[in-house]
Amino acid sequence: MKVVQACKADLKQYCQGVQPGGGRIAACLQANRANLKPTCQATLAEVLPK
C-alpha cells in the first residue's frame, strides 16, 4: 500500500500499537497528520479526505 511505504517511519513513531483493520491506522495517521513527514502528508492527501 502506497501510504504504508510513504509513512513507514511515521507509522512506527505514532501508530505502533494500533491494530490494523477497521480504519484504525488511517484514523491514527489522521489524528497525527500535523506531525507527519511531508512525504507522508502528501500521500495521505491523495488517498484520504481532509
PDB file of all heavy atoms in Angstrom:
ATOM      1  N   MET A   1       0.847  -1.201   0.000  1.00  0.00           N
ATOM      2  CA  MET A   1       0.000   0.000   0.000  1.00  0.00           C
ATOM      3  C   MET A   1       0.881   1.250   0.000  1.00  0.00           C
ATOM      4  O   MET A   1       1.852   1.340   0.735  1.00  0.00           O
ATOM      5  CB  MET A   1      -0.917  -0.034   1.224  1.00  0.00           C
ATOM      6  CG  MET A   1      -1.894   1.079   1.289  1.00  0.00           C
ATOM      7  SD  MET A   1      -2.956   0.874   2.733  1.00  0.00           S
ATOM      8  CE  MET A   1      -4.250   1.954   2.287  1.00  0.00           C
ATOM      9  N   LYS A   2       0.513   2.191  -0.815  1.00  0.00           N
ATOM     10  CA  LYS A   2       1.286   3.416  -1.015  1.00  0.00           C
ATOM     11  C   LYS A   2       1.505   4.183   0.294  1.00  0.00           C
ATOM     12  O   LYS A   2       2.598   4.665   0.565  1.00  0.00           O
ATOM     13  CB  LYS A   2       0.546   4.274  -2.031  1.00  0.00           C
ATOM     14  CG  LYS A   2       1.290   5.482  -2.501  1.00  0.00           C
ATOM     15  CD  LYS A   2       0.487   6.186  -3.584  1.00  0.00           C
ATOM     16  CE  LYS A   2       1.217   7.377  -4.113  1.00  0.00           C
ATOM     17  NZ  LYS A   2       0.496   8.055  -5.171  1.00  0.00           N
ATOM     18  N   VAL A   3       0.476   4.271   1.112  1.00  0.00           N
ATOM     19  CA  VAL A   3       0.579   5.022   2.368  1.00  0.00           C
ATOM     20  C   VAL A   3       1.569   4.359   3.318  1.00  0.00           C
ATOM     21  O   VAL A   3       2.354   5.033   3.977  1.00  0.00           O
ATOM     22  CB  VAL A   3      -0.809   5.168   3.039  1.00  0.00           C
ATOM     23  CG1 VAL A   3      -0.687   5.791   4.415  1.00  0.00           C
ATOM     24  CG2 VAL A   3      -1.729   5.992   2.167  1.00  0.00           C
ATOM     25  N   VAL A   4       1.540   3.053   3.388  1.00  0.00           N
ATOM     26  CA  VAL A   4       2.448   2.333   4.289  1.00  0.00           C
ATOM     27  C   VAL A   4       3.901   2.625   3.905  1.00  0.00           C
ATOM     28  O   VAL A   4       4.735   2.882   4.774  1.00  0.00           O
ATOM     29  CB  VAL A   4       2.170   0.814   4.266  1.00  0.00           C
ATOM     30  CG1 VAL A   4       3.218   0.057   5.066  1.00  0.00           C
ATOM     31  CG2 VAL A   4       0.788   0.526   4.819  1.00  0.00           C
ATOM     32  N   GLN A   5       4.204   2.609   2.613  1.00  0.00           N
ATOM     33  CA  GLN A   5       5.566   2.908   2.167  1.00  0.00           C
ATOM     34  C   GLN A   5       5.954   4.348   2.490  1.00  0.00           C
ATOM     35  O   GLN A   5       7.034   4.600   3.018  1.00  0.00           O
ATOM     36  CB  GLN A   5       5.696   2.656   0.660  1.00  0.00           C
ATOM     37  CG  GLN A   5       5.676   1.197   0.289  1.00  0.00           C
ATOM     38  CD  GLN A   5       6.809   0.400   0.922  1.00  0.00           C
ATOM     39  OE1 GLN A   5       7.934   0.862   1.002  1.00  0.00           O
ATOM     40  NE2 GLN A   5       6.487  -0.787   1.387  1.00  0.00           N
ATOM     41  N   ALA A   6       5.088   5.287   2.190  1.00  0.00           N
ATOM     42  CA  ALA A   6       5.399   6.706   2.395  1.00  0.00           C
ATOM     43  C   ALA A   6       5.433   7.088   3.872  1.00  0.00           C
ATOM     44  O   ALA A   6       6.119   8.018   4.262  1.00  0.00           O
ATOM     45  CB  ALA A   6       4.370   7.570   1.665  1.00  0.00           C
ATOM     46  N   CYS A   7       4.700   6.336   4.688  1.00  0.00           N
ATOM     47  CA  CYS A   7       4.536   6.718   6.096  1.00  0.00           C
ATOM     48  C   CYS A   7       5.162   5.727   7.072  1.00  0.00           C
ATOM     49  O   CYS A   7       4.835   5.740   8.256  1.00  0.00           O
ATOM     50  CB  CYS A   7       3.049   6.858   6.406  1.00  0.00           C
ATOM     51  SG  CYS A   7       2.211   8.098   5.407  1.00  0.00           S
ATOM     52  N   LYS A   8       6.049   4.895   6.588  1.00  0.00           N
ATOM     53  CA  LYS A   8       6.607   3.830   7.428  1.00  0.00           C
ATOM     54  C   LYS A   8       7.169   4.357   8.755  1.00  0.00           C
ATOM     55  O   LYS A   8       6.838   3.851   9.824  1.00  0.00           O
ATOM     56  CB  LYS A   8       7.688   3.089   6.644  1.00  0.00           C
ATOM     57  CG  LYS A   8       8.015   1.754   7.195  1.00  0.00           C
ATOM     58  CD  LYS A   8       8.916   0.999   6.225  1.00  0.00           C
ATOM     59  CE  LYS A   8       8.379  -0.402   6.094  1.00  0.00           C
ATOM     60  NZ  LYS A   8       8.949  -1.159   5.033  1.00  0.00           N
ATOM     61  N   ALA A   9       8.009   5.378   8.704  1.00  0.00           N
ATOM     62  CA  ALA A   9       8.611   5.926   9.930  1.00  0.00           C
ATOM     63  C   ALA A   9       7.551   6.565  10.828  1.00  0.00           C
ATOM     64  O   ALA A   9       7.582   6.406  12.051  1.00  0.00           O
ATOM     65  CB  ALA A   9       9.686   6.940   9.579  1.00  0.00           C
ATOM     66  N   ASP A  10       6.596   7.263  10.217  1.00  0.00           N
ATOM     67  CA  ASP A  10       5.537   7.903  10.999  1.00  0.00           C
ATOM     68  C   ASP A  10       4.627   6.860  11.643  1.00  0.00           C
ATOM     69  O   ASP A  10       4.207   7.032  12.784  1.00  0.00           O
ATOM     70  CB  ASP A  10       4.719   8.841  10.109  1.00  0.00           C
ATOM     71  CG  ASP A  10       5.536  10.039   9.650  1.00  0.00           C
ATOM     72  OD1 ASP A  10       6.204  10.654  10.489  1.00  0.00           O
ATOM     73  OD2 ASP A  10       5.495  10.352   8.454  1.00  0.00           O
ATOM     74  N   LEU A  11       4.330   5.797  10.914  1.00  0.00           N
ATOM     75  CA  LEU A  11       3.513   4.722  11.481  1.00  0.00           C
ATOM     76  C   LEU A  11       4.193   4.136  12.706  1.00  0.00           C
ATOM     77  O   LEU A  11       3.555   3.895  13.730  1.00  0.00           O
ATOM     78  CB  LEU A  11       3.274   3.625  10.439  1.00  0.00           C
ATOM     79  CG  LEU A  11       2.258   3.941   9.363  1.00  0.00           C
ATOM     80  CD1 LEU A  11       2.335   2.933   8.228  1.00  0.00           C
ATOM     81  CD2 LEU A  11       0.858   3.965   9.947  1.00  0.00           C
ATOM     82  N   LYS A  12       5.489   3.914  12.590  1.00  0.00           N
ATOM     83  CA  LYS A  12       6.243   3.339  13.710  1.00  0.00           C
ATOM     84  C   LYS A  12       6.261   4.296  14.903  1.00  0.00           C
ATOM     85  O   LYS A  12       6.115   3.885  16.043  1.00  0.00           O
ATOM     86  CB  LYS A  12       7.666   3.014  13.258  1.00  0.00           C
ATOM     87  CG  LYS A  12       8.448   2.249  14.278  1.00  0.00           C
ATOM     88  CD  LYS A  12       9.780   1.799  13.728  1.00  0.00           C
ATOM     89  CE  LYS A  12      10.513   0.959  14.750  1.00  0.00           C
ATOM     90  NZ  LYS A  12      11.780   0.456  14.263  1.00  0.00           N
ATOM     91  N   GLN A  13       6.419   5.586  14.623  1.00  0.00           N
ATOM     92  CA  GLN A  13       6.516   6.567  15.701  1.00  0.00           C
ATOM     93  C   GLN A  13       5.171   6.844  16.375  1.00  0.00           C
ATOM     94  O   GLN A  13       5.083   6.902  17.594  1.00  0.00           O
ATOM     95  CB  GLN A  13       7.101   7.875  15.174  1.00  0.00           C
ATOM     96  CG  GLN A  13       7.298   8.903  16.272  1.00  0.00           C
ATOM     97  CD  GLN A  13       8.041  10.141  15.781  1.00  0.00           C
ATOM     98  OE1 GLN A  13       8.505  10.203  14.658  1.00  0.00           O
ATOM     99  NE2 GLN A  13       8.147  11.129  16.646  1.00  0.00           N
ATOM    100  N   TYR A  14       4.122   7.029  15.583  1.00  0.00           N
ATOM    101  CA  TYR A  14       2.846   7.485  16.140  1.00  0.00           C
ATOM    102  C   TYR A  14       1.786   6.399  16.303  1.00  0.00           C
ATOM    103  O   TYR A  14       0.872   6.558  17.105  1.00  0.00           O
ATOM    104  CB  TYR A  14       2.257   8.603  15.267  1.00  0.00           C
ATOM    105  CG  TYR A  14       3.147   9.819  15.178  1.00  0.00           C
ATOM    106  CD1 TYR A  14       3.820  10.122  14.003  1.00  0.00           C
ATOM    107  CD2 TYR A  14       3.333  10.650  16.274  1.00  0.00           C
ATOM    108  CE1 TYR A  14       4.650  11.232  13.916  1.00  0.00           C
ATOM    109  CE2 TYR A  14       4.160  11.758  16.204  1.00  0.00           C
ATOM    110  CZ  TYR A  14       4.813  12.042  15.024  1.00  0.00           C
ATOM    111  OH  TYR A  14       5.638  13.139  14.951  1.00  0.00           O
ATOM    112  N   CYS A  15       1.880   5.324  15.523  1.00  0.00           N
ATOM    113  CA  CYS A  15       0.784   4.355  15.489  1.00  0.00           C
ATOM    114  C   CYS A  15       1.254   2.923  15.746  1.00  0.00           C
ATOM    115  O   CYS A  15       0.607   1.974  15.317  1.00  0.00           O
ATOM    116  CB  CYS A  15       0.087   4.422  14.132  1.00  0.00           C
ATOM    117  SG  CYS A  15      -0.481   6.071  13.681  1.00  0.00           S
ATOM    118  N   GLN A  16       2.362   2.773  16.442  1.00  0.00           N
ATOM    119  CA  GLN A  16       2.965   1.460  16.620  1.00  0.00           C
ATOM    120  C   GLN A  16       2.031   0.444  17.273  1.00  0.00           C
ATOM    121  O   GLN A  16       1.984  -0.703  16.870  1.00  0.00           O
ATOM    122  CB  GLN A  16       4.248   1.583  17.443  1.00  0.00           C
ATOM    123  CG  GLN A  16       5.064   0.321  17.465  1.00  0.00           C
ATOM    124  CD  GLN A  16       6.452   0.545  18.050  1.00  0.00           C
ATOM    125  OE1 GLN A  16       6.695   1.549  18.704  1.00  0.00           O
ATOM    126  NE2 GLN A  16       7.346  -0.375  17.818  1.00  0.00           N
ATOM    127  N   GLY A  17       1.262   0.840  18.268  1.00  0.00           N
ATOM    128  CA  GLY A  17       0.401  -0.099  18.971  1.00  0.00           C
ATOM    129  C   GLY A  17      -0.991  -0.252  18.376  1.00  0.00           C
ATOM    130  O   GLY A  17      -1.814  -0.972  18.918  1.00  0.00           O
ATOM    131  N   VAL A  18      -1.254   0.392  17.258  1.00  0.00           N
ATOM    132  CA  VAL A  18      -2.585   0.370  16.656  1.00  0.00           C
ATOM    133  C   VAL A  18      -2.765  -0.920  15.846  1.00  0.00           C
ATOM    134  O   VAL A  18      -1.930  -1.254  15.010  1.00  0.00           O
ATOM    135  CB  VAL A  18      -2.799   1.606  15.749  1.00  0.00           C
ATOM    136  CG1 VAL A  18      -4.151   1.552  15.072  1.00  0.00           C
ATOM    137  CG2 VAL A  18      -2.660   2.878  16.565  1.00  0.00           C
ATOM    138  N   GLN A  19      -3.846  -1.637  16.120  1.00  0.00           N
ATOM    139  CA  GLN A  19      -4.150  -2.861  15.388  1.00  0.00           C
ATOM    140  C   GLN A  19      -4.703  -2.512  14.012  1.00  0.00           C
ATOM    141  O   GLN A  19      -5.583  -1.666  13.896  1.00  0.00           O
ATOM    142  CB  GLN A  19      -5.201  -3.681  16.146  1.00  0.00           C
ATOM    143  CG  GLN A  19      -4.692  -4.274  17.439  1.00  0.00           C
ATOM    144  CD  GLN A  19      -3.625  -5.333  17.204  1.00  0.00           C
ATOM    145  OE1 GLN A  19      -3.742  -6.161  16.333  1.00  0.00           O
ATOM    146  NE2 GLN A  19      -2.572  -5.267  17.998  1.00  0.00           N
ATOM    147  N   PRO A  20      -4.207  -3.173  12.957  1.00  0.00           N
ATOM    148  CA  PRO A  20      -4.737  -2.930  11.613  1.00  0.00           C
ATOM    149  C   PRO A  20      -6.186  -3.390  11.491  1.00  0.00           C
ATOM    150  O   PRO A  20      -6.619  -4.287  12.206  1.00  0.00           O
ATOM    151  CB  PRO A  20      -3.835  -3.765  10.705  1.00  0.00           C
ATOM    152  CG  PRO A  20      -2.712  -4.251  11.538  1.00  0.00           C
ATOM    153  CD  PRO A  20      -3.097  -4.108  12.966  1.00  0.00           C
ATOM    154  N   GLY A  21      -6.894  -2.763  10.577  1.00  0.00           N
ATOM    155  CA  GLY A  21      -8.284  -3.137  10.312  1.00  0.00           C
ATOM    156  C   GLY A  21      -9.251  -2.109  10.843  1.00  0.00           C
ATOM    157  O   GLY A  21      -8.972  -1.391  11.808  1.00  0.00           O
ATOM    158  N   GLY A  22     -10.375  -2.017  10.199  1.00  0.00           N
ATOM    159  CA  GLY A  22     -11.427  -1.120  10.658  1.00  0.00           C
ATOM    160  C   GLY A  22     -11.091   0.355  10.542  1.00  0.00           C
ATOM    161  O   GLY A  22     -11.736   1.184  11.170  1.00  0.00           O
ATOM    162  N   GLY A  23     -10.069   0.688   9.770  1.00  0.00           N
ATOM    163  CA  GLY A  23      -9.709   2.089   9.595  1.00  0.00           C
ATOM    164  C   GLY A  23      -8.933   2.684  10.747  1.00  0.00           C
ATOM    165  O   GLY A  23      -8.738   3.896  10.809  1.00  0.00           O
ATOM    166  N   ARG A  24      -8.472   1.846  11.678  1.00  0.00           N
ATOM    167  CA  ARG A  24      -7.777   2.374  12.860  1.00  0.00           C
ATOM    168  C   ARG A  24      -6.449   3.038  12.513  1.00  0.00           C
ATOM    169  O   ARG A  24      -6.103   4.071  13.091  1.00  0.00           O
ATOM    170  CB  ARG A  24      -7.573   1.257  13.888  1.00  0.00           C
ATOM    171  CG  ARG A  24      -8.862   0.830  14.563  1.00  0.00           C
ATOM    172  CD  ARG A  24      -8.617  -0.220  15.631  1.00  0.00           C
ATOM    173  NE  ARG A  24      -8.312  -1.516  15.066  1.00  0.00           N
ATOM    174  CZ  ARG A  24      -9.215  -2.457  14.812  1.00  0.00           C
ATOM    175  NH1 ARG A  24     -10.477  -2.240  15.102  1.00  0.00           N
ATOM    176  NH2 ARG A  24      -8.855  -3.606  14.304  1.00  0.00           N
ATOM    177  N   ILE A  25      -5.696   2.458  11.590  1.00  0.00           N
ATOM    178  CA  ILE A  25      -4.409   3.060  11.221  1.00  0.00           C
ATOM    179  C   ILE A  25      -4.642   4.376  10.491  1.00  0.00           C
ATOM    180  O   ILE A  25      -3.964   5.363  10.761  1.00  0.00           O
ATOM    181  CB  ILE A  25      -3.563   2.075  10.391  1.00  0.00           C
ATOM    182  CG1 ILE A  25      -3.166   0.937  11.314  1.00  0.00           C
ATOM    183  CG2 ILE A  25      -2.368   2.776   9.760  1.00  0.00           C
ATOM    184  CD1 ILE A  25      -2.086   0.032  10.862  1.00  0.00           C
ATOM    185  N   ALA A  26      -5.613   4.403   9.591  1.00  0.00           N
ATOM    186  CA  ALA A  26      -5.941   5.650   8.895  1.00  0.00           C
ATOM    187  C   ALA A  26      -6.356   6.719   9.894  1.00  0.00           C
ATOM    188  O   ALA A  26      -5.948   7.877   9.790  1.00  0.00           O
ATOM    189  CB  ALA A  26      -7.048   5.413   7.871  1.00  0.00           C
ATOM    190  N   ALA A  27      -7.140   6.338  10.896  1.00  0.00           N
ATOM    191  CA  ALA A  27      -7.577   7.288  11.923  1.00  0.00           C
ATOM    192  C   ALA A  27      -6.389   7.794  12.730  1.00  0.00           C
ATOM    193  O   ALA A  27      -6.315   8.981  13.059  1.00  0.00           O
ATOM    194  CB  ALA A  27      -8.615   6.645  12.832  1.00  0.00           C
ATOM    195  N   CYS A  28      -5.457   6.907  13.031  1.00  0.00           N
ATOM    196  CA  CYS A  28      -4.261   7.304  13.777  1.00  0.00           C
ATOM    197  C   CYS A  28      -3.437   8.301  12.967  1.00  0.00           C
ATOM    198  O   CYS A  28      -2.988   9.319  13.498  1.00  0.00           O
ATOM    199  CB  CYS A  28      -3.432   6.065  14.121  1.00  0.00           C
ATOM    200  SG  CYS A  28      -1.888   6.466  14.973  1.00  0.00           S
ATOM    201  N   LEU A  29      -3.247   8.011  11.694  1.00  0.00           N
ATOM    202  CA  LEU A  29      -2.495   8.935  10.849  1.00  0.00           C
ATOM    203  C   LEU A  29      -3.212  10.278  10.736  1.00  0.00           C
ATOM    204  O   LEU A  29      -2.577  11.336  10.799  1.00  0.00           O
ATOM    205  CB  LEU A  29      -2.269   8.332   9.460  1.00  0.00           C
ATOM    206  CG  LEU A  29      -1.263   7.187   9.402  1.00  0.00           C
ATOM    207  CD1 LEU A  29      -1.268   6.548   8.022  1.00  0.00           C
ATOM    208  CD2 LEU A  29       0.139   7.652   9.764  1.00  0.00           C
ATOM    209  N   GLN A  30      -4.527  10.246  10.596  1.00  0.00           N
ATOM    210  CA  GLN A  30      -5.311  11.489  10.526  1.00  0.00           C
ATOM    211  C   GLN A  30      -5.134  12.299  11.814  1.00  0.00           C
ATOM    212  O   GLN A  30      -4.964  13.507  11.774  1.00  0.00           O
ATOM    213  CB  GLN A  30      -6.799  11.179  10.328  1.00  0.00           C
ATOM    214  CG  GLN A  30      -7.164  10.807   8.917  1.00  0.00           C
ATOM    215  CD  GLN A  30      -7.332  12.017   8.028  1.00  0.00           C
ATOM    216  OE1 GLN A  30      -6.403  12.777   7.802  1.00  0.00           O
ATOM    217  NE2 GLN A  30      -8.523  12.193   7.503  1.00  0.00           N
ATOM    218  N   ALA A  31      -5.185  11.622  12.950  1.00  0.00           N
ATOM    219  CA  ALA A  31      -5.068  12.309  14.240  1.00  0.00           C
ATOM    220  C   ALA A  31      -3.699  12.953  14.414  1.00  0.00           C
ATOM    221  O   ALA A  31      -3.565  13.962  15.112  1.00  0.00           O
ATOM    222  CB  ALA A  31      -5.335  11.319  15.377  1.00  0.00           C
ATOM    223  N   ASN A  32      -2.682  12.379  13.784  1.00  0.00           N
ATOM    224  CA  ASN A  32      -1.318  12.886  13.915  1.00  0.00           C
ATOM    225  C   ASN A  32      -0.841  13.612  12.662  1.00  0.00           C
ATOM    226  O   ASN A  32       0.347  13.880  12.512  1.00  0.00           O
ATOM    227  CB  ASN A  32      -0.365  11.716  14.218  1.00  0.00           C
ATOM    228  CG  ASN A  32      -0.607  11.142  15.580  1.00  0.00           C
ATOM    229  OD1 ASN A  32      -0.272  11.749  16.587  1.00  0.00           O
ATOM    230  ND2 ASN A  32      -1.221   9.985  15.642  1.00  0.00           N
ATOM    231  N   ARG A  33      -1.760  13.944  11.787  1.00  0.00           N
ATOM    232  CA  ARG A  33      -1.434  14.498  10.469  1.00  0.00           C
ATOM    233  C   ARG A  33      -0.471  15.684  10.528  1.00  0.00           C
ATOM    234  O   ARG A  33       0.449  15.785   9.730  1.00  0.00           O
ATOM    235  CB  ARG A  33      -2.725  14.912   9.765  1.00  0.00           C
ATOM    236  CG  ARG A  33      -2.578  15.088   8.291  1.00  0.00           C
ATOM    237  CD  ARG A  33      -3.926  15.301   7.635  1.00  0.00           C
ATOM    238  NE  ARG A  33      -3.847  14.920   6.238  1.00  0.00           N
ATOM    239  CZ  ARG A  33      -4.860  14.516   5.513  1.00  0.00           C
ATOM    240  NH1 ARG A  33      -6.044  14.433   6.043  1.00  0.00           N
ATOM    241  NH2 ARG A  33      -4.690  14.193   4.263  1.00  0.00           N
ATOM    242  N   ALA A  34      -0.647  16.574  11.467  1.00  0.00           N
ATOM    243  CA  ALA A  34       0.192  17.769  11.563  1.00  0.00           C
ATOM    244  C   ALA A  34       1.647  17.432  11.896  1.00  0.00           C
ATOM    245  O   ALA A  34       2.548  18.213  11.592  1.00  0.00           O
ATOM    246  CB  ALA A  34      -0.369  18.726  12.614  1.00  0.00           C
ATOM    247  N   ASN A  35       1.879  16.276  12.500  1.00  0.00           N
ATOM    248  CA  ASN A  35       3.230  15.888  12.908  1.00  0.00           C
ATOM    249  C   ASN A  35       3.947  14.997  11.900  1.00  0.00           C
ATOM    250  O   ASN A  35       5.123  14.699  12.075  1.00  0.00           O
ATOM    251  CB  ASN A  35       3.173  15.139  14.244  1.00  0.00           C
ATOM    252  CG  ASN A  35       2.556  15.967  15.332  1.00  0.00           C
ATOM    253  OD1 ASN A  35       2.835  17.154  15.454  1.00  0.00           O
ATOM    254  ND2 ASN A  35       1.699  15.378  16.122  1.00  0.00           N
ATOM    255  N   LEU A  36       3.247  14.570  10.867  1.00  0.00           N
ATOM    256  CA  LEU A  36       3.812  13.613   9.920  1.00  0.00           C
ATOM    257  C   LEU A  36       4.800  14.274   8.969  1.00  0.00           C
ATOM    258  O   LEU A  36       4.737  15.468   8.718  1.00  0.00           O
ATOM    259  CB  LEU A  36       2.686  12.960   9.112  1.00  0.00           C
ATOM    260  CG  LEU A  36       1.608  12.259   9.930  1.00  0.00           C
ATOM    261  CD1 LEU A  36       0.519  11.719   9.012  1.00  0.00           C
ATOM    262  CD2 LEU A  36       2.167  11.147  10.791  1.00  0.00           C
ATOM    263  N   LYS A  37       5.701  13.452   8.441  1.00  0.00           N
ATOM    264  CA  LYS A  37       6.673  13.941   7.468  1.00  0.00           C
ATOM    265  C   LYS A  37       5.942  14.411   6.208  1.00  0.00           C
ATOM    266  O   LYS A  37       4.877  13.895   5.878  1.00  0.00           O
ATOM    267  CB  LYS A  37       7.651  12.821   7.121  1.00  0.00           C
ATOM    268  CG  LYS A  37       8.575  12.482   8.272  1.00  0.00           C
ATOM    269  CD  LYS A  37       9.494  11.324   7.898  1.00  0.00           C
ATOM    270  CE  LYS A  37      10.460  10.969   9.005  1.00  0.00           C
ATOM    271  NZ  LYS A  37       9.961  10.964  10.342  1.00  0.00           N
ATOM    272  N   PRO A  38       6.505  15.394   5.491  1.00  0.00           N
ATOM    273  CA  PRO A  38       5.835  15.934   4.292  1.00  0.00           C
ATOM    274  C   PRO A  38       5.467  14.873   3.255  1.00  0.00           C
ATOM    275  O   PRO A  38       4.398  14.943   2.656  1.00  0.00           O
ATOM    276  CB  PRO A  38       6.859  16.922   3.736  1.00  0.00           C
ATOM    277  CG  PRO A  38       7.654  17.334   4.931  1.00  0.00           C
ATOM    278  CD  PRO A  38       7.716  16.120   5.821  1.00  0.00           C
ATOM    279  N   THR A  39       6.315  13.885   3.049  1.00  0.00           N
ATOM    280  CA  THR A  39       6.016  12.832   2.071  1.00  0.00           C
ATOM    281  C   THR A  39       4.778  12.056   2.492  1.00  0.00           C
ATOM    282  O   THR A  39       3.911  11.752   1.672  1.00  0.00           O
ATOM    283  CB  THR A  39       7.210  11.856   1.956  1.00  0.00           C
ATOM    284  OG1 THR A  39       8.382  12.602   1.678  1.00  0.00           O
ATOM    285  CG2 THR A  39       6.981  10.826   0.880  1.00  0.00           C
ATOM    286  N   CYS A  40       4.683  11.757   3.760  1.00  0.00           N
ATOM    287  CA  CYS A  40       3.529  11.035   4.283  1.00  0.00           C
ATOM    288  C   CYS A  40       2.276  11.905   4.182  1.00  0.00           C
ATOM    289  O   CYS A  40       1.229  11.437   3.756  1.00  0.00           O
ATOM    290  CB  CYS A  40       3.794  10.626   5.724  1.00  0.00           C
ATOM    291  SG  CYS A  40       2.446   9.683   6.477  1.00  0.00           S
ATOM    292  N   GLN A  41       2.389  13.165   4.548  1.00  0.00           N
ATOM    293  CA  GLN A  41       1.243  14.078   4.453  1.00  0.00           C
ATOM    294  C   GLN A  41       0.715  14.176   3.024  1.00  0.00           C
ATOM    295  O   GLN A  41      -0.487  14.150   2.791  1.00  0.00           O
ATOM    296  CB  GLN A  41       1.623  15.475   4.961  1.00  0.00           C
ATOM    297  CG  GLN A  41       1.781  15.551   6.446  1.00  0.00           C
ATOM    298  CD  GLN A  41       2.124  16.954   6.907  1.00  0.00           C
ATOM    299  OE1 GLN A  41       2.200  17.901   6.137  1.00  0.00           O
ATOM    300  NE2 GLN A  41       2.329  17.102   8.208  1.00  0.00           N
ATOM    301  N   ALA A  42       1.627  14.271   2.062  1.00  0.00           N
ATOM    302  CA  ALA A  42       1.227  14.389   0.667  1.00  0.00           C
ATOM    303  C   ALA A  42       0.516  13.119   0.196  1.00  0.00           C
ATOM    304  O   ALA A  42      -0.497  13.181  -0.507  1.00  0.00           O
ATOM    305  CB  ALA A  42       2.447  14.664  -0.201  1.00  0.00           C
ATOM    306  N   THR A  43       1.026  11.978   0.596  1.00  0.00           N
ATOM    307  CA  THR A  43       0.402  10.713   0.207  1.00  0.00           C
ATOM    308  C   THR A  43      -0.971  10.571   0.851  1.00  0.00           C
ATOM    309  O   THR A  43      -1.928  10.142   0.193  1.00  0.00           O
ATOM    310  CB  THR A  43       1.309   9.526   0.602  1.00  0.00           C
ATOM    311  OG1 THR A  43       2.587   9.714   0.012  1.00  0.00           O
ATOM    312  CG2 THR A  43       0.731   8.213   0.128  1.00  0.00           C
ATOM    313  N   LEU A  44      -1.082  10.957   2.103  1.00  0.00           N
ATOM    314  CA  LEU A  44      -2.389  10.913   2.780  1.00  0.00           C
ATOM    315  C   LEU A  44      -3.388  11.831   2.078  1.00  0.00           C
ATOM    316  O   LEU A  44      -4.546  11.467   1.925  1.00  0.00           O
ATOM    317  CB  LEU A  44      -2.250  11.376   4.240  1.00  0.00           C
ATOM    318  CG  LEU A  44      -1.830  10.337   5.247  1.00  0.00           C
ATOM    319  CD1 LEU A  44      -1.758  10.970   6.627  1.00  0.00           C
ATOM    320  CD2 LEU A  44      -2.739   9.143   5.261  1.00  0.00           C
ATOM    321  N   ALA A  45      -2.941  12.988   1.660  1.00  0.00           N
ATOM    322  CA  ALA A  45      -3.827  13.932   0.983  1.00  0.00           C
ATOM    323  C   ALA A  45      -4.402  13.330  -0.306  1.00  0.00           C
ATOM    324  O   ALA A  45      -5.522  13.645  -0.691  1.00  0.00           O
ATOM    325  CB  ALA A  45      -3.087  15.232   0.682  1.00  0.00           C
ATOM    326  N   GLU A  46      -3.628  12.449  -0.939  1.00  0.00           N
ATOM    327  CA  GLU A  46      -4.096  11.801  -2.170  1.00  0.00           C
ATOM    328  C   GLU A  46      -5.172  10.739  -1.904  1.00  0.00           C
ATOM    329  O   GLU A  46      -6.044  10.543  -2.721  1.00  0.00           O
ATOM    330  CB  GLU A  46      -2.928  11.106  -2.875  1.00  0.00           C
ATOM    331  CG  GLU A  46      -1.910  12.034  -3.463  1.00  0.00           C
ATOM    332  CD  GLU A  46      -0.743  11.261  -4.067  1.00  0.00           C
ATOM    333  OE1 GLU A  46      -0.895  10.062  -4.372  1.00  0.00           O
ATOM    334  OE2 GLU A  46       0.335  11.867  -4.218  1.00  0.00           O
ATOM    335  N   VAL A  47      -5.060  10.060  -0.760  1.00  0.00           N
ATOM    336  CA  VAL A  47      -5.926   8.896  -0.540  1.00  0.00           C
ATOM    337  C   VAL A  47      -7.014   9.086   0.515  1.00  0.00           C
ATOM    338  O   VAL A  47      -7.989   8.349   0.534  1.00  0.00           O
ATOM    339  CB  VAL A  47      -5.104   7.642  -0.195  1.00  0.00           C
ATOM    340  CG1 VAL A  47      -4.213   7.250  -1.345  1.00  0.00           C
ATOM    341  CG2 VAL A  47      -4.289   7.829   1.058  1.00  0.00           C
ATOM    342  N   LEU A  48      -6.838  10.047   1.394  1.00  0.00           N
ATOM    343  CA  LEU A  48      -7.830  10.259   2.463  1.00  0.00           C
ATOM    344  C   LEU A  48      -8.492  11.627   2.339  1.00  0.00           C
ATOM    345  O   LEU A  48      -7.848  12.591   1.962  1.00  0.00           O
ATOM    346  CB  LEU A  48      -7.162  10.185   3.840  1.00  0.00           C
ATOM    347  CG  LEU A  48      -6.572   8.850   4.265  1.00  0.00           C
ATOM    348  CD1 LEU A  48      -5.889   8.994   5.616  1.00  0.00           C
ATOM    349  CD2 LEU A  48      -7.631   7.768   4.339  1.00  0.00           C
ATOM    350  N   PRO A  49      -9.783  11.689   2.679  1.00  0.00           N
ATOM    351  CA  PRO A  49     -10.427  13.008   2.718  1.00  0.00           C
ATOM    352  C   PRO A  49      -9.848  13.835   3.852  1.00  0.00           C
ATOM    353  O   PRO A  49      -9.355  13.284   4.819  1.00  0.00           O
ATOM    354  CB  PRO A  49     -11.897  12.682   2.961  1.00  0.00           C
ATOM    355  CG  PRO A  49     -11.894  11.319   3.565  1.00  0.00           C
ATOM    356  CD  PRO A  49     -10.659  10.617   3.072  1.00  0.00           C
ATOM    357  N   LYS A  50      -9.937  15.126   3.716  1.00  0.00           N
ATOM    358  CA  LYS A  50      -9.379  16.013   4.748  1.00  0.00           C
ATOM    359  C   LYS A  50     -10.285  16.129   5.935  1.00  0.00           C
ATOM    360  O   LYS A  50     -11.406  15.862   5.949  1.00  0.00           O
ATOM    361  CB  LYS A  50      -9.119  17.387   4.165  1.00  0.00           C
ATOM    362  CG  LYS A  50      -8.019  17.312   3.166  1.00  0.00           C
ATOM    363  CD  LYS A  50      -7.620  18.683   2.702  1.00  0.00           C
ATOM    364  CE  LYS A  50      -6.488  18.472   1.726  1.00  0.00           C
ATOM    365  NZ  LYS A  50      -5.688  19.508   1.405  1.00  0.00           N
TER     366      LYS A  50
END
